[in-house]
């Protein structure tokens, strides 16, 4: 399964103009805040329409401005974990996960919920509400909800930004396990270098709405293409080591 895109979007004077392709891997969109990373996720998910361009998931066109194709968000087979998680406070953990399974039969919904509860270590929590669980557990619930329909692509918008380091490490392990289990492209947005280096099979560096560089963590860290990337990665790499 591969995701390829070429996008152009102007928003309040900001211009996003990017093109890249990823395979069945964890690809990190990395860069400063305001570089266009989350905007890219929104267009992949169908929550915002590009001015022009294409988005293809394998051979399936999700968006093509010339052909007039714009698949509805609910029909794109994409799992999306938002930065604020968007869990329903009045629902239990199990109900929040099941909310992502609309359209599946009862047995299948319950079977997949049980599978994800085990995979993401949520045992003992299904009857609790979001206010009764920790931040790390809430992150795992949001991830389970995004995966329950077995999407062809998973989008994660800074999912660990509000967590302290031990919880970040725990969630990173869960994410790695889920990516291996479902064998789909995972697109992770972050501006944390350590996170990018640990989790990314491929890193796509954004700056001011453009792709500065793309490659493996080693390629991007050791071969920056412009001075800004070099300074940022070299400073961060020393901290990482």
C-alpha positions as CSV (number, residue, x, y, z in Angstrom):
1,X,0.0,0.0,0.0
2,X,1.5,3.4,-1.0
3,X,0.3,6.9,-0.6
4,X,1.4,9.5,-3.1
5,X,0.3,13.2,-3.3
6,X,0.9,16.5,-5.0
7,X,-0.8,19.4,-3.3
8,X,-1.2,23.1,-3.8
9,X,-3.2,25.2,-1.3
10,X,-3.3,28.9,-0.5
11,X,-4.7,29.8,3.0
12,X,-4.7,33.4,4.3
13,X,-1.5,34.2,2.4
14,X,0.2,30.9,3.3
15,X,1.0,28.6,0.3
16,X,1.4,24.9,0.7
17,X,3.1,23.3,-2.4
18,X,4.3,19.7,-1.7
19,X,4.7,16.4,-3.4
20,X,5.9,13.1,-1.9
21,X,5.2,9.3,-1.8
22,X,5.4,6.8,1.1
23,X,5.1,3.0,1.2
24,X,4.0,0.7,4.0
25,X,6.2,2.5,6.6
26,X,6.0,5.2,9.3
27,X,6.6,8.5,7.6
28,X,7.2,11.6,9.8
29,X,6.3,15.1,8.6
30,X,8.8,17.1,10.5
31,X,9.3,20.8,10.8
32,X,8.6,24.0,12.7
33,X,5.0,24.9,13.7
34,X,3.1,26.5,10.9
35,X,5.1,24.7,8.1
36,X,2.0,23.0,6.7
37,X,2.2,19.6,8.3
38,X,-1.2,19.4,9.8
39,X,-2.7,21.1,6.8
40,X,-1.4,18.3,4.7
41,X,-3.1,15.7,7.0
42,X,-6.4,17.6,6.7
43,X,-6.3,17.4,2.9
44,X,-5.3,13.8,2.9
45,X,-8.3,13.0,5.2
46,X,-10.7,15.1,3.0
47,X,-11.4,17.7,5.7
48,X,-9.9,20.5,3.5
49,X,-10.0,20.6,-0.2
50,X,-6.7,21.4,-2.1
51,X,-6.8,24.1,-4.7
52,X,-5.3,21.7,-7.1
53,X,-3.3,18.4,-7.1
54,X,-3.8,14.7,-6.6
55,X,-3.9,12.3,-3.7
56,X,-3.7,8.5,-4.4
57,X,-3.8,5.6,-2.1
58,X,-2.2,2.8,-4.1
59,X,-4.2,3.0,-7.4
60,X,-7.2,4.5,-5.8
61,X,-7.6,8.3,-6.4
62,X,-8.9,10.1,-3.3
63,X,-8.6,13.5,-4.9
64,X,-7.8,14.7,-8.4
65,X,-8.6,18.3,-9.3
66,X,-8.3,17.8,-13.0
67,X,-10.6,14.7,-13.0
68,X,-13.1,16.3,-10.6
69,X,-12.6,13.5,-8.0
70,X,-13.0,14.3,-4.3
71,X,-13.9,11.2,-2.2
72,X,-15.9,12.0,0.9
73,X,-13.9,11.8,4.2
74,X,-16.0,8.9,5.5
75,X,-15.3,6.9,2.3
76,X,-11.5,7.3,2.3
77,X,-10.6,4.3,4.6
78,X,-8.4,6.5,6.7
79,X,-7.8,6.4,10.4
80,X,-7.1,9.8,12.0
81,X,-5.9,10.6,15.5
82,X,-6.3,14.4,16.2
83,X,-4.0,16.3,18.5
84,X,-6.9,16.9,21.0
85,X,-8.0,13.2,20.6
86,X,-11.7,14.2,20.4
87,X,-12.9,11.5,22.7
88,X,-16.5,11.7,23.8
89,X,-16.6,12.4,27.6
90,X,-20.0,10.9,28.1
91,X,-19.0,7.6,26.5
92,X,-17.0,4.7,28.0
93,X,-13.7,3.6,26.6
94,X,-15.4,0.7,24.8
95,X,-18.1,3.0,23.4
96,X,-15.5,5.5,22.2
97,X,-13.7,2.7,20.4
98,X,-16.9,1.3,19.0
99,X,-17.9,4.7,17.7
100,X,-15.3,4.3,15.0
101,X,-16.8,1.0,13.8
102,X,-20.1,2.2,12.3
103,X,-21.3,0.0,9.5
104,X,-19.7,-3.2,10.9
105,X,-21.8,-6.1,12.3
106,X,-22.1,-6.5,16.0
107,X,-19.9,-9.6,16.3
108,X,-17.2,-8.0,14.1
109,X,-17.3,-4.8,16.1
110,X,-16.9,-6.5,19.4
111,X,-14.3,-8.9,18.1
112,X,-12.1,-6.0,16.7
113,X,-12.6,-4.0,19.9
114,X,-11.3,-6.9,22.0
115,X,-8.4,-7.3,19.6
116,X,-7.4,-3.7,19.9
117,X,-7.9,-3.6,23.7
118,X,-5.3,-6.4,23.9
119,X,-3.0,-4.9,21.3
120,X,-2.9,-1.5,23.0
121,X,-3.0,-2.7,26.6
122,X,-6.4,-1.3,27.6
123,X,-7.5,-4.2,29.7
124,X,-9.6,-3.2,32.7
125,X,-10.6,0.1,31.1
126,X,-13.6,-0.5,28.8
127,X,-16.2,0.6,31.4
128,X,-14.3,3.8,32.4
129,X,-14.9,7.2,30.9
130,X,-12.2,9.5,29.5
131,X,-12.1,11.6,32.7
132,X,-11.2,8.4,34.7
133,X,-8.2,7.4,32.7
134,X,-4.7,8.8,32.2
135,X,-3.5,10.8,29.3
136,X,-1.5,7.9,27.9
137,X,-4.5,5.6,28.1
138,X,-6.7,8.2,26.4
139,X,-4.1,8.4,23.5
140,X,-4.4,4.6,23.2
141,X,-8.2,4.7,23.1
142,X,-8.0,7.3,20.3
143,X,-5.6,5.1,18.4
144,X,-7.9,2.1,18.9
145,X,-10.9,4.0,17.5
146,X,-8.8,5.0,14.5
147,X,-7.8,1.4,13.8
148,X,-11.0,-0.4,14.4
149,X,-12.2,-0.3,10.8
150,X,-8.7,-1.5,9.7
151,X,-8.0,1.6,7.6
152,X,-5.6,1.6,4.6
153,X,-3.8,4.6,6.1
154,X,-3.3,6.1,9.5
155,X,-2.8,9.8,10.2
156,X,-1.4,11.0,13.5
157,X,-1.3,14.7,14.3
158,X,1.3,15.2,17.1
159,X,-0.3,12.5,19.2
160,X,2.4,12.6,22.0
161,X,2.8,16.3,22.4
162,X,0.9,16.6,25.7
163,X,2.6,13.6,27.4
164,X,5.6,13.4,29.7
165,X,8.6,11.3,28.6
166,X,7.7,7.9,30.1
167,X,4.2,8.0,28.6
168,X,5.6,9.1,25.3
169,X,7.9,6.1,25.2
170,X,4.9,3.8,26.1
171,X,2.8,5.3,23.3
172,X,5.6,5.1,20.8
173,X,5.9,1.4,21.5
174,X,2.2,0.9,21.0
175,X,2.3,2.8,17.7
176,X,5.2,0.8,16.4
177,X,3.3,-2.5,17.3
178,X,0.1,-1.3,15.6
179,X,2.0,-0.3,12.5
180,X,3.6,-3.7,12.2
181,X,0.3,-5.5,12.9
182,X,-1.7,-3.7,10.2
183,X,1.0,-3.1,7.6
184,X,-0.3,0.2,6.4
185,X,1.4,3.6,5.8
186,X,1.4,5.7,9.0
187,X,1.9,9.5,8.6
188,X,3.0,11.1,11.8
189,X,3.2,14.9,12.3
190,X,5.8,16.2,14.9
191,X,8.2,19.0,15.5
192,X,10.2,16.9,18.0
193,X,13.4,15.7,16.5
194,X,14.0,12.8,18.9
195,X,10.5,11.5,18.1
196,X,11.1,11.8,14.4
197,X,14.4,9.9,14.6
198,X,13.0,7.1,16.8
199,X,9.8,6.5,15.0
200,X,10.3,7.4,11.3
201,X,11.3,5.0,8.6
202,X,11.2,8.0,6.4
203,X,11.3,11.7,7.4
204,X,9.8,14.5,5.2
205,X,11.2,17.9,6.3
206,X,8.7,20.8,5.9
207,X,9.6,24.5,5.9
208,X,7.3,27.3,5.0
209,X,4.9,25.1,3.0
210,X,7.6,23.3,1.0
211,X,9.5,20.0,1.3
212,X,13.1,20.7,2.1
213,X,14.3,17.2,2.2
214,X,13.1,13.6,2.4
215,X,14.8,10.3,3.2
216,X,15.7,7.9,6.0
217,X,16.5,9.3,9.4
218,X,20.2,8.7,8.7
219,X,20.1,10.4,5.3
220,X,18.2,13.4,6.5
221,X,20.3,13.8,9.7
222,X,23.7,13.4,8.0
223,X,23.0,15.1,4.6
224,X,20.9,18.2,5.2
225,X,20.2,20.1,1.9
226,X,20.1,23.6,3.3
227,X,21.7,25.5,6.2
228,X,18.5,25.7,8.2
229,X,18.0,21.9,8.2
230,X,21.7,21.3,9.0
231,X,21.6,23.6,12.0
232,X,18.4,22.2,13.3
233,X,19.3,18.5,12.9
234,X,22.9,18.8,14.1
235,X,21.8,20.6,17.3
236,X,19.1,18.0,17.9
237,X,21.3,15.0,17.0
238,X,23.7,16.0,19.7
239,X,20.9,16.0,22.2
240,X,19.6,12.7,20.8
241,X,22.9,10.9,21.2
